[in-house]
Amino acid sequence: MTDYSKLAGGNIGSLVPYKPGKPIEELKREFGLERVIKLASNENPLGPSPKVTGALIETLPEISRYPDGDAYMLRQAVSKKLNVPPDQLLFGAGSNEIIELLLRTFVKPGEYTVSPSPSFSVYSIISQAMGTRCEWAPTSPTFETDLDRLIAAVKPGVRVVFLASPNNPTGRYINSNDLKTFMQKVPGDTIIAMDEAYCEFTDAPDYPETLGWYKEYPNMVLMRTFSKAYGLAGLRIGYCIADKMCCEMMNRVRQPFNTNMLAQIAAAIAINDEEWLKNVLRNNTEGKKYLYEEFEKLGIKYIPTQANFILADVGDGMAVFEKLLQKGVIVRFMGKELPSYIRVSIGTPEENKIFLKALKEIIVG
Ligand SMILES: Cc1ncc(COP(=O)(O)O)c(C=O)c1O
């Protein structure tokens, strides 16, 4: 008899897998719906740049070849665009893979990770899967990251601190001064994994311009992704900007062909299509304003966001989530941790209207 749950070990046996937003097709089948909109995974509602789709079609005949394991073209494109040395970039299959690589490379037996809570659940899922744990440091009642509390949680043995700004699911951010003070206090052998998955959407004047910070703070690893503002979630491509030796160590651990050919080409084009990015950001700003106004009319409290989603207090999060599903709108229920909230991604103007109409029917009747 082979008992795989025993073979996997206790850390895997008790692991609760990540629950992605419900796929559109699944909901259509479940409720016999013709039209379903998905505002659950903070994807780009406008899709990728048309330049990207054109280049992908041209590249399709090449896919019998392995990709460039070093992602040379993409490395050059990102290096040039962000003015970062090419050897201080490391690419992964989404920033999720960067999170995993960081832990596989640097977290040794007995060491663990820390993050403010609530935040991106993947930090703790990957930590646990790696045989370690992520300790959560609570945020303030209004979800502001409490950096004093976080510093207090950085005890010996904490190898990585995950810090998402803007944070998922709250949309809150850490301002430049506070982040600097935090970096000055944190020990140099604690890696600060600064997760900037949503940085392109920020408009707060004191949002930190962290790109050059690796010079002063070599323990900062900046993680970014093409999944959100650049609309490439389905291709799985993200990266980090870090100290040269940090990238070199992680490079030893990563799979030789971890990022695929289509993703590399798409990302190299996307990062240079500023016009498309402007469209995406404009849509987000306008959608955010509209949703704020409508939430206020409905008396729904929300957390002001710096990202492409809004955390809204709807009273009974589960009930509203389920009623929205029946009306063909997929949002994110926040679970036991935030039971009165839903998180809604900002969509196209039409999607935002459909969502609000459905929400109004549920709340007002
Ligand atoms: C804060 C945060 N970091 C990282 C990711 C992962 O993005 P990806 O693996 O698609 O790059 C997400 C996705 O939702 C996120 O919200």
The ligand as an ORCA input file, in Angstrom:
! r2SCAN-3c Opt
* xyz 0 1
  C       0.593     40.894     -4.699
  C       0.758     39.903     -5.806
  N       1.967     39.446     -6.081
  C       2.181     38.566     -7.053
  C       1.144     38.090     -7.822
  C       1.432     37.017     -8.819
  O       1.438     37.433    -10.095
  P       2.052     36.576    -11.262
  O       2.563     35.284    -10.726
  O       0.954     36.410    -12.222
  O       3.175     37.421    -11.781
  C      -0.154     38.528     -7.586
  C      -1.285     38.008     -8.377
  O      -2.415     38.179     -8.127
  C      -0.351     39.459     -6.547
  O      -1.579     39.919     -6.241
*
